[in-house]
Amino acid sequence: MESVWLATIGKVVVAIGVSEQILTTDKGLKLQGQQIAVTGDWIQTFGTALEAIGGTEVLSEEQVQIPTYFVP
């Protein structure tokens, strides 16, 4: 569940950075907005990766619990 929150926080940070880029004409603030957006992208990517890892672990556990039968 924490991974979903990380991904969501990343999306919000990206939105803040992009908004800063759009709403300013100052080149320094545009660069700062871009840095914030990229940081948000990394946070979002990390959260999504954790979510995928967790899903893989759950799938592996479920496959072990379900016996497989071969019917010829």
C-alpha positions, 0 to 999 in steps of 0.5 A, a space after each residue: 500500500 505504501 508503494 501506491 502512496 509513493 506513486 501518488 506523491 510523485 504525481 503530485 510533485 510532478 504536477 507542482 513542478 510542471 505548474 511552476 514551469 507553466 506559470 512563470 516567465 523567469 528562466 531560473 524558476 522554470 529550471 527549478 520547476 523542471 528539477 521538481 518535475 524530474 524528482 517527482 518522476 523518480 518518486 513515482 517510478 520508485 513507487 510503481 516499481 515497489 508496487 510491481 515487486 509486491 504484486 509479483 511476490 503475491 502472485 508467487 505465493 498464490 501459485 505455490 498454494 494452488 496445487 496443479 493437476 495434469 489431466 491427459 
